[in-house]
Amino acid sequence: MNASEVESRYRLAQQLCIEAGKSTLRYFQTDGFEVEKKGDGSPLTVADREAETLIRKKVQSEFPDDTIVGEEFGTTEGTSEFGWILDPIDGTKSFISGVPLYGTMIAVEHCDRRKSETRKAILGAVYFPGLDVGIHACRGKGAWAFEGQKTPQRANVSEQTDLSESVFVTSGMEGFYDRKAQELYHELSSRVYFSRTWGDVYGYYLVATGKLELMIDPILNVWDAAAVQPIIEEAGGQFTDWNGTSCIDGGDAVGSNGRVHSEVIEILKRAPRQTG
């Protein structure tokens, strides 16, 4: 894997994350769009579509041989060793409600077609248009958080080692109930300092920047996880599925400061297996 090829994609991911994210602001906190329902019941807006289209066009222009996987428009197969994974608006319900805790997510994975390995992202970028803050990371280069036009600062997870003094967030309790793991949610909530539902990608951002220790998703897709993995890990934390495997396609996820990770995994391993 050529370092310059990775660096050029890293630069483009950072640029496009902000550009596509800002494109959503023309609809944010307005009544100028309709909300559709996808097959799984999740919402979809014109802002999701336009942001993903913007990213896809520019990636295809710069790297026409790369694979692109996006939440709204599926997979465009490529022939290179790189694949882009896009989530134009992570937290669409927040976006629709006028809450600024939604983010645009872009990741790149290295696709070794000679092997069947657990999928991992080599870089990720996240931007929160409603807050004008973001974070990005590339393997071996650290994680970097930024606010507006200010110089990015190195992001680090917290140093808290005691679960009882840790803060736990999730995207919503309903995911635990859908997973039939509500007892685990209540157990974790009783064992931490306090819990909240500052969820979606914003929860992982809070972990990576050291503001809290633990973000858990009972159910998620690869585009929800891909950008987060290198960001959490480069900030010094851990990002795994509920079995403790470092991956982006496990169907569930735990992002932590690493210091409370194993204790949390021992609890989550008791969850029923996902079906479907």
QUITA-V845389 format. One line per field, one symbol per residue. ss: DSSP state (H for helix, E for strand, C for the rest). psi: psi as a letter, one per 20 degrees, with the letter a starting at -180 (. if undefined). burial: b if it has 9 or more other ideal C-beta (glycine too) atoms within 8 Angstrom, else e. A space follows every 50 residues. Layout:
# QUITA-V845389
ss = ???
psi = ???
burial = ???
This chain:
# QUITA-V845389
ss = CCHHHHHHHHHHHHHHHHHHHHHHHHCCCCCCCCCEECCCCCEECHHHHH HHHHHHHHHHHHCCCCEEEECCCEEECCCCCEEEEEEEEECHHHHHHCCC CCEEEEEEEECCCCCCCCCCEEEEEEEECCCCEEEEEECCCCEEEEECCC CCEECCCCCCCCHHHCEEEECCHHHHHHCCCHHHHHHHHHHCCEEECCCH HHHHHHHHCCCCCEEEECCCCHHHHHHHHHHHHHCCCEEECCCCCCCCCC CCEEEECCCCHHHHHHHHCCCCCCCC
psi = ophhhgghhgghggghggghghhiiiipkrjkqqprprhjiqqprhgggh ghggggghghghmiiqqppqhhjbpopaiajqpqppnhoolhhgghijpj lqqpppqpqooniiqnrppqqiqqpppnhiilraqrqqpijrqpqqocjq pqqppqrrjpiohijqppqriqhhhhghikkhhhghgghiirgrqrlmbb hhghghghjjhripppphprrhihhghhghgghiijaqoraiijporiki irqpprjhhjghhghhghiiqqqqq.
burial = eeeebbbbbbebbbebbbbbbebbbebbeeeebeeeeeeeeebbbebbbb bbbbbbebbbeebeebbbbbbeeeebebebebbbbbbbbbbbebbbeebb bbbbbbbbbbbeeeeeeebbbbbbbbbbbbeebbbbbbbeeebbbbeeee eeeebbbbebeebeebbbbbeebebbbebebbebbebbbeebeebebebb bbbbbbbbbbebbbbbbbbeebbbbbbbbbbbbbbebbbbbbebebbbeb ebbbbbbbbbbeebbebbbebeeeee
